[in-house]
Amino acid sequence: MSEHPEIAEVDWIDDAFYIYETRFGLFTSVRKDTGKDFLTGGTYEGVLTMSRWHLKCEQEGTLELYSRVVGSAIVGGKL
């Protein structure tokens, strides 16, 4: 599988993701395995730390220990 030239020039962090600054001044990490945006935050260091932590939890299978659903997205009645 050949990578897109723009992606091949990216500095991969831990060979798993890279981080870029958005036009609004936020920072977003992009996963290498999916090529999709992963996490967004206000600082580069925060996104770096949380991206590494999230991927570590996925590998260990412990992510559900730190996740919970708050509220419900179901709207009752007729709209």
C-alpha positions, -999 to +999 in steps of 0.1 A: +000+000+000+015+033-010+010+064+012-002+098-001+029+120-006+017+146+019+012+120+046+046+104+039+063+137+048+047+138+083+068+134+114+051+104+130+050+102+168+056+067+181+049+056+145+012+058+154+000+094+150+010+130+142-002+163+155-011+195+135-023+229+144-058+238+131-067+271+116-084+280+148-053+275+169-062+241+183-041+210+180-054+177+165-038+143+163-043+120+134-040+082+136-017+064+112-039+033+110-071+051+101-058+084+087-086+102+105-086+129+132-083+114+166-081+140+195-083+178+196-071+200+224-058+235+233-021+227+236+003+205+217+016+189+249-020+180+261-029+164+228+004+145+227-001+132+263-037+122+258-031+106+224-004+084+238-025+075+269-056+067+247-036+044+224-020+027+254-054+020+269-067+006+235-037-017+233-042-029+269-080-032+266-086-009+295-102+021+278-137+011+290-125+015+326-121+052+319-152+058+298-188+065+307-219+078+290-234+109+305-270+117+296-291+103+268-292+113+231-328+101+227-355+127+222-389+117+233-421+127+215-427+139+180-404+166+167 
